[in-house]
């Protein structure tokens, strides 16, 4: 068996001019039908210099784990190249919305791979975010959905309930050693600052964040990430989260907050937990019934204001205890070993069900 993995990659330095020009040249060549590789040798991709940032962390960890088990070729999910997959091979990766010339879509539609698996973040509150996958589902052998427990527990009440029998939930992961605790103390009550890290968009709930902090006159919120400015929140734009930057952020800010509306499984929540920030989030951010987190609402702003007041006025010992518990939870439940065991197990089950030998071994009877 050869596995063909298509996911987001970071060849070279994405902010380096030479790397950007090379990507453009390769994309142009692929557009003319030349099967150039953006990654060089697909069976031996150089992962050095890749940032410790989702989604490329998923690609790097999974590619390494799959290569350790058997022949694996890696593709950037934006590439427009053919995949020489046969009936004994597995195609796994992220479908590209709205463009069937992209590598995973093309390989799926050509129908030569013996096993076809989609791996991608999933939620169902805003169905438009994942509806592009629906036409693929009847011919998929498995769906590995990166999603928080909220989405899995409510999946059969959503518009994609008919996917459930093919779906395996996958918890996102981080390497806690790369996200050391930086939050050593908290600012005094009345002087605490809330922080949101992430992108803009309806699924991220930045519009709700703006409404909440427009009502919360006594509270200040900083937003670090890409997107258009919104009222009532201090937007600082994209930043490289270097150790020094995060250390300063831990001195200035006290509580992480996110108002996701249909956010599958944001890595920023796990990173904030690891850094030592108490976290307040909506269930639609993927997490609910999680005692280490404080629950917000997408509809009840009165409740949300009470939560902000409570976090603003809480004794430092209370915030520290919440942060301690959250850090322990990340260390215990959200490591890459668990992520990879789930994904590799899903690949192996799907392969065996089609009579394909996982990683070149004999299929189970």
C-alpha positions in Angstrom: 0.0 0.0 0.0 1.1 3.5 -0.8 -0.6 6.3 1.1 -1.2 9.7 -0.6 -1.6 12.5 2.0 -2.9 15.9 0.8 -3.0 18.6 3.4 -1.8 22.2 4.1 2.0 22.5 4.0 4.7 25.1 4.6 7.6 24.4 2.2 10.4 26.9 2.7 9.7 30.1 4.5 6.2 31.3 3.6 7.3 34.9 4.3 10.5 34.7 2.3 10.4 36.3 -1.1 12.2 33.4 -2.8 9.8 30.9 -1.3 6.8 32.9 -2.5 8.2 33.2 -6.0 8.9 29.5 -6.1 5.4 28.6 -5.1 4.0 30.9 -7.8 6.3 29.3 -10.4 5.2 25.8 -9.5 1.6 26.8 -9.4 1.9 28.3 -12.9 3.6 25.1 -14.2 0.9 22.9 -12.7 -1.7 25.1 -14.3 -0.1 24.3 -17.7 -0.3 20.6 -17.0 3.3 20.0 -15.8 3.4 17.7 -12.7 5.9 19.7 -10.8 6.0 19.2 -7.1 5.8 22.0 -4.7 7.5 19.9 -2.0 10.4 18.3 -3.9 10.6 14.6 -3.3 7.2 13.6 -2.0 8.5 10.6 -0.1 11.1 12.6 1.7 9.8 16.1 2.4 12.0 18.4 4.4 9.9 19.5 7.4 12.6 21.7 8.9 11.4 25.3 9.4 7.8 24.5 9.4 5.9 26.6 12.0 4.4 25.1 15.1 1.0 26.3 14.0 -2.1 24.5 12.8 -2.9 23.2 10.2 0.7 22.5 9.2 1.4 20.9 12.5 -1.2 18.3 11.6 0.5 17.6 8.2 4.0 17.3 9.7 3.0 15.0 12.5 0.8 12.8 10.4 3.3 12.6 7.5 6.1 11.5 9.8 3.9 8.9 11.5 2.6 7.5 8.2 6.1 7.3 6.7 7.3 5.3 9.7 4.6 2.7 8.8 4.8 2.5 5.1 5.3 4.3 1.8 3.7 7.8 1.9 3.7 10.6 -0.6 2.8 14.2 0.5 1.0 16.8 -1.5 0.1 20.4 -0.7 -3.7 20.5 -0.8 -3.6 23.5 -3.2 -1.5 21.6 -5.9 -3.0 20.8 -9.3 -1.3 17.5 -10.1 -2.4 13.9 -10.9 -2.0 11.2 -8.3 -0.7 7.9 -9.5 -2.9 5.8 -7.0 -3.9 2.2 -7.6 -6.5 -0.1 -6.1 -4.1 -1.0 -3.3 -3.5 2.6 -2.3 -5.1 5.0 0.2 -6.0 8.6 -0.5 -6.4 10.7 2.7 -6.5 14.4 3.1 -8.4 17.7 3.0 -10.8 18.2 0.0 -10.6 21.7 -1.5 -13.8 23.6 -1.5 -15.1 24.5 -5.0 -12.2 23.4 -7.1 -12.1 19.9 -8.4 -8.7 20.5 -10.1 -7.0 20.5 -6.7 -5.1 17.4 -5.8 -7.3 15.6 -3.4 -10.5 16.3 -5.3 -8.9 15.3 -8.6 -7.6 12.0 -7.2 -11.0 11.2 -5.6 -12.9 11.9 -8.8 -10.6 9.9 -11.0 -11.5 7.0 -8.7 -8.2 5.0 -8.9 -7.4 4.9 -5.2 -8.7 1.8 -3.4 -9.5 3.7 -0.2 -10.7 7.3 -0.1 -10.7 9.2 3.2 -11.4 12.9 4.0 -9.6 14.5 7.0 -10.8 18.0 7.8 -12.3 20.2 10.6 -16.1 19.8 10.8 -19.0 21.6 12.5 -22.7 21.8 11.6 -24.2 25.0 13.0 -23.2 27.0 9.9 -23.8 24.2 7.3 -22.4 26.3 4.5 -18.9 25.8 5.9 -18.8 22.1 5.2 -21.6 21.5 2.7 -19.0 21.3 -0.1 -18.1 17.8 1.2 -21.6 16.4 0.8 -21.3 15.3 -2.9 -18.2 13.3 -2.0 -19.7 11.4 1.0 -21.5 8.5 -0.8 -18.2 7.4 -2.3 -16.0 8.1 0.7 -14.8 5.2 2.8 -14.3 7.2 5.9 -14.5 10.8 7.2 -12.0 11.8 10.0 -13.6 14.9 11.4 -11.4 17.2 13.5 -14.1 18.5 15.9 -14.6 19.3 19.5 -16.9 17.0 21.6 -19.8 19.4 21.2 -20.1 18.8 17.5 -19.8 15.0 17.7 -22.3 14.8 20.5 -24.9 16.8 18.5 -24.0 15.5 15.1 -27.1 13.5 14.5 -29.2 16.6 15.3 -27.5 18.5 12.5 -27.9 18.7 8.7 -25.1 16.2 8.1 -26.6 13.4 10.2 -26.4 11.1 7.2 -22.6 11.2 7.4 -22.5 9.8 10.9 -21.9 6.1 10.0 -18.7 7.1 8.1 -17.5 9.7 10.7 -14.8 9.3 13.3 -14.3 12.3 15.6 -10.7 13.5 16.1 -9.6 15.8 18.9 -7.1 18.5 17.9 -3.7 18.4 19.6 -0.6 20.4 20.5 2.8 19.7 21.9 2.6 21.2 25.3 6.4 21.3 25.5 6.3 24.0 22.7 3.7 26.0 24.7 5.2 26.4 28.1 3.2 28.1 30.8 3.7 31.9 30.7 0.9 33.1 32.9 2.5 33.3 36.3 0.2 35.9 37.9 -2.9 38.0 37.2 -3.6 41.7 37.2 -5.6 43.1 40.1 -9.4 42.9 39.9 -10.8 45.8 37.8 -7.6 46.0 35.7 -7.8 42.6 34.0 -7.8 42.3 30.2 -9.4 39.7 27.9 -7.7 38.5 24.8 -8.9 36.7 21.6 -6.4 35.0 19.3 -7.7 33.9 15.9 -9.2 34.9 12.6 -12.2 36.8 11.6 -15.5 35.3 10.2 -19.0 34.5 11.1 -18.0 31.0 12.3 -15.4 32.5 14.7 -18.0 34.8 16.2 -16.0 38.0 16.1 -19.3 39.9 15.5 -20.5 38.6 18.8 -17.3 39.5 20.4 -17.9 43.1 19.2 -21.4 43.1 20.6 -20.4 41.7 23.9 -17.6 44.2 24.6 -19.8 47.0 23.4 -22.1 46.1 26.2 -19.2 45.4 28.7 -18.1 49.0 29.3 -15.9 48.1 32.2 -13.9 45.4 30.3 -11.2 45.6 27.7 -10.6 43.0 25.0 -7.6 42.7 22.6 -7.8 40.8 19.4 -4.6 39.3 17.8 -5.2 37.9 14.4 -6.1 38.6 10.8 -9.3 40.3 9.7 -11.1 43.5 9.4 -11.3 45.8 12.4 -14.5 45.6 14.5 -15.9 48.0 17.0 -15.3 47.7 20.8 -12.3 45.4 20.5 -8.6 46.5 20.2 -7.4 44.9 17.0 -3.6 44.4 16.8 -3.5 42.2 13.6 -1.3 39.2 12.9 1.7 38.5 15.2 4.3 35.8 15.3 3.7 34.1 18.6 7.4 34.0 19.6 8.2 33.0 23.2 9.0 36.7 24.1 5.7 37.9 22.5 3.7 35.4 24.4 5.5 36.2 27.6 4.5 39.9 27.2 1.0 38.9 26.3 0.8 36.9 29.6 1.8 40.0 31.5 -0.7 42.2 29.8 -3.7 39.9 29.4 -5.5 37.7 31.9 -8.4 35.7 30.3 -8.8 34.1 26.9 -12.2 34.6 25.3 -13.8 33.3 22.1 -17.4 33.4 20.8 -17.3 30.7 18.2 -20.6 30.1 16.4 -19.6 27.1 14.3 -15.9 26.7 15.1 -14.9 23.1 14.7 -12.0 22.6 17.2 -9.8 25.8 17.5 -6.2 25.1 18.4 -6.0 28.5 20.1 -8.1 27.2 23.0 -5.6 24.5 23.7 -2.7 26.8 23.3 -4.3 29.3 25.7 -4.9 26.5 28.2 -1.3 25.4 27.9 0.0 29.0 28.4 -2.0 29.3 31.6 -4.9 31.6 30.6 -8.3 30.8 32.0 -10.6 30.2 29.0 -14.1 31.4 28.4 -15.8 29.9 25.2 -19.1 29.0 23.7 -20.1 25.4 23.2 -20.1 26.2 19.5 -16.4 26.6 19.8 -16.3 22.9 20.0 -16.1 22.3 23.8 -18.9 21.9 26.3 -19.5 20.2 29.6 -15.7 20.8 30.2 -15.2 21.9 33.8 -11.8 23.4 33.0 -13.5 26.0 30.8 -16.1 28.7 31.5 -19.1 28.5 29.2 -20.3 31.5 27.2 -23.5 31.8 25.1 -24.1 32.8 21.5 -27.5 34.2 22.4 -27.5 35.2 26.1 -25.5 38.4 26.4 -26.7 38.9 30.0 -25.1 35.6 30.9 -21.9 36.5 29.1 -21.7 39.9 30.9 -22.0 38.1 34.2 -19.2 35.7 33.2 -16.9 38.7 32.4 -17.7 40.4 35.7 -17.0 37.2 37.5 -13.6 36.7 35.8 -12.7 40.4 36.4 -13.5 40.3 40.1 -12.4 36.7 41.0 -9.7 36.2 43.6 -6.4 35.4 41.9 -6.4 31.9 43.6 -9.6 31.1 41.7 -8.2 32.0 38.4 -5.0 30.2 39.1 -6.9 27.0 40.0 -8.8 27.1 36.8 -5.6 27.7 34.8 -3.9 24.8 36.6 -6.7 22.4 35.8 -6.8 23.5 32.2 -3.1 23.0 31.7 -3.4 19.5 33.2 -6.3 18.7 30.9 -4.2 19.6 27.8 -1.3 17.6 29.0 -3.5 14.5 29.6 -6.0 14.6 26.7 -4.8 16.7 23.8 -1.4 15.3 22.8 -0.2 14.2 19.4 -0.1 10.5 20.5 -3.8 10.5 20.9 -4.5 12.4 17.7 -2.3 10.1 15.6 -3.7 6.9 17.2 -7.2 8.1 16.2 -6.3 9.1 12.6 -4.0 6.1 11.9 -6.6 3.8 13.4 -9.3 5.3 11.1 -7.1 4.8 8.1 -6.3 1.2 9.0 -10.0 0.3 9.6 -11.1 1.8 6.3 -8.3 0.0 4.5 -9.1 -3.4 6.0 -12.8 -2.9 5.2 -11.8 -2.6 1.5 -9.4 -5.5 1.6 -6.3 -3.3 1.3 -3.3 -4.2 3.3 -2.5 -1.4 5.9 1.1 -0.2 5.6 2.0 -3.2 3.4 1.0 -5.9 5.9 -1.7 -8.5 5.6 -5.3 -7.3 6.0 -7.1 -8.6 9.1 -9.5 -11.5 8.4 
